[in-house]
């Protein structure tokens, strides 16, 4: 999976295609609503050459991120029960953006996680665009649009199986089983580290059930968000 993220602690890239900016870049919802994508891509590569496409050069990803920012502002205004915040404060919130692409498997479908060989590639213009903001109440709220209908799912940071079972029973939000499972597994394995939740606004142009690994992308973005807000990958337990 290729991931483009803004606002992490240092800039790096590895064989999985993760690209992260330096912490000095302050990205707010106002930046995204104003289409100020220079802020998002500033210092992205620090002068190094990469083959990965950047947000600044990809109008499709820019559009998806802008829609996610609009969705996050709307949900923070309407549903922010823990702290009613003024519009100006919402727009100034420090946010993090993530892009998680789909995957095309040319050879070896369902063999990679079993240790077999596979030939895959990431989709360039199809995936999930996330705009996120931190929460301190031990919850994850995901707001998205499915088939023209706005959907919001709130998950507790818990290792209890009951939360996964509940999402499995709700056919209208069965996609939420995937992030709920990630939350359960991370909380089970890293209970001390996983303390901070997030508001997550999602916009996607990846067709579901199309063989382009939309479910895997959901699992990836849930891990990426929780990893970022809890500094999990820098923990000695990880």
N, C-alpha and C positions, 0 to 999 in steps of 0.2 A: 504493500500500500504506500502511496505517496501522500504525505501530509504537509500542508503549508500552514504554519502557525505564526501568530504574531504575539510578541511580548514575553517570551521565555527568557531565561537567565543568560543564555549565551548562544552564539551562532554556531551551528554545526550541521553536517549532513553525513549520512551513512548509507550503507548499501540498501537499506529499505526505502530510501528516498525521503527521509524526514528532513525538513528544512526549517530552522527556527531562527527568529530574529533576536537581537540584543535587547536587554531589559530597558534600555534608555528610551526606546520607542514607546511613546504614550498614545495608545489608541483608544478613542472614546466612541460612544454611539453617535455623537455629533459628527465626528469624522466620517463615519460610514454613511450616515444619512446625507451628508454633503458630497458623497462620492470622492472623498479625499483619500484615494488609494495609494498616493505617494507615501503617506504615513505608514500604511500597512506594509509596503514593500521596501521602505527605507532600510538600508544596511542588511538587506536580506541575504546577500551573498558576500558582502565585505570584499568585493573585488575579485572573488574567485569565480571561475567558470563552471557552470553546471548545465546539464542537459534538461533539467526540469523547467517546466513552464512557470512563470511567475504570475501572481494575481494582477500585477500592473499591466501585463500584456494580454490578459485573457478576459475579454468582455463578458463572456458567459458566466465565469466565476464571479466577476464583479457584480453582475446583476443578481446572482443568487445570494451573495453576501449582503447586498443592499436590502433585499427582501427579508432576509433573516434579521437584520438590524431593525427594520420596521416592525417585524413581528415581536421582537424582544421588548421594544419600547411599549408596544400596545399591551403586552401581557404584564409588564412591570407596573403600568399605570392602573390596570384593571384588577390584577390578582395579587398585588404585593401586600399580603395580609400582615406579614411580620413587621413591615415598616412602610407606612405611607409616605412616599418620597415625592418631592416636588418635581415638576417636569424638567426644570433646569438641572437638578441633581441627577436625574435619570440620564439625561443626555451627556452629562460629564462623567458618568461611570466609566471606570477603566475596564475595557473589555478585551477578550481574546478571541481571535478568529481561527478556525481550523477548516481545512479542505481535505476531505477523505474521498478519493475516487472509487469508482467501481473497478471490477477486475474481469478480464476476459481470459478464460482458460482454454488454450488451444489444444493442449494434451494433458492428460492426467487429472481430470476432474475428480475430486474427493479422494485423491491419493496423497496430497501434500501433507495433510495433518497425520497421516498414517506412516510417514517416513518414506513414501514413494516419490518418484520423480514426476515433475510437472513442468509445463511451459506456459507461463502466464504473463500478462502485461496489464498495467493500469490504464484505465480510460482517461483520455486527456480532458474531455469536456463534460463528462457525466459523473456525478457523485453527490456528496453531501456537503453543503456549506453551512458552517455553524458560527453563530455569534453568541458568546457566553459572558456571564457575569458571575462573580462569586456569591455564595450564600454561606451564612455562619450558623444556620439552624439545623444542620444535619439532614438536609433534604436536597433532592435533585428534582427540578421541574423542567420537563421537556415539552416544548410547544412546537407543533408542526402542522402541516396541511396534508391530509390524505384524501385524494380524489375529490378535491374541492371543499372539504370539510375541515375546519380547524379542530385540532385535537390537542389536549393537554393532559399529561400524565405526571403525577407527583410520586416520587419514590423516596422512601426512607433509606438512610445509610445503615442497612441492617444485613446480617448474615442469615436471617430467618428464611426458610424455604417458603413460608406462607405468602410472602410478597410475590415470589415468582409464580406460585400456584394461582394467586388471585389474578395476575395479568394473563395467565394462560386461559382462565375461565372467561375472560372478557373478550369475546370474539372481535368486538369493534376496535380493540386496541391490542390485538395479539402481537403486533410488532414490538410492543413494550416489554415482552418477555426477554428480548435480547439485552437491552440495557439493564433490566432488573437482574438478569443472571450475572452480568459483569459486576454490578454493585454487590451482589451476594458473595461472589467468589473473592473479590478484592477485600471486602470487609472480613470474610472468613480467614483469609491468609495474612492480611495486614490490618488487623483491627485497630492497632495503635496509630498507624500512619493515616488511615482514611478517616478524616474527621470533617473535612470541608466539602460542602455540596456546591451546586451551581445552578443558575438559570441557563437553560440551553434553548436557543431558537434555531430551528432546523429548516433549511430549504433544500430540496433535492430535485434533480431532473433525471435520476436513475430509475428506470422502470422496475417496479417490483416483480418478483417471480419471472425474471427475464433471463436468468442464467448469468447475470452480471454481478453476482455476489453482493446484493444489497444488504442481506442479513449480516454478512461478514463486515461490511462497512459500518453498520450500526454498532456492532460489537467493538470495532476499532475506535470509533469516535467516542464511545462511552469511556473506554479505557484512557484515551488520550486526554480527555477533559479531567477525569478524576486524578490522573497522574500529574497533570499540570498544577491543579489547585491544591494538591497535597504533597508535591515534591516527592512522589513515590519512587521514581527511578533513581533518585539521588540518595535514597535511604539505604543503609547498610543491610537491611533485611531483604531488599529486593533482589 
